[in-house]
Amino acid sequence: MPTPTTEDEYQNHLDAHPDDWAARAAFAAFLESAGDARAAGHAMFVSLRKHSRRCEGDPEPTRTFFSARRVLWNAARALPATLFNEVVRKCDGVEGITFVKDKDREVEAIQGKDRRTLEDEVAKVFGRFQLKTQKKLIAEMLRKMGRAVPA
């Protein structure tokens, strides 16, 4: 892959190759160098190896995240419950974001009209957390996934 030089080039590459963790890390660094508030959230996706995915039966290009309290912690689209709940709170009414509710009317999934919309909104919400909270959420998820927590 030629090195992307614009956000659209990064985003288009990630649409085609969502599991390219090197490109995701480079994108997070690109956003950070631009002072973009989404940088921390996109770096979190890399640290946790998380990205939105299409659910079986959903139309393209819809993508989904679940709360880690409802699916396996290791699932690629499982977000820490604290982050998931904050995304639900902050993204209510955001264009391109919808919520799937269970029989008890609790939100069980967050859907985006596409990968970029959903991941950028989650990244924005994560970026609003204090650095201490960001580090705590990442460490908590890494421990629950049985992975090493950076010092």
Beta strands, then each sheet from edge to edge (+ up, - down):
strand 1: 63-67
strand 2: 78-79
strand 3: 97-101
strand 4: 107-112
sheet 1: 2+ 1+ 4- 3+
end
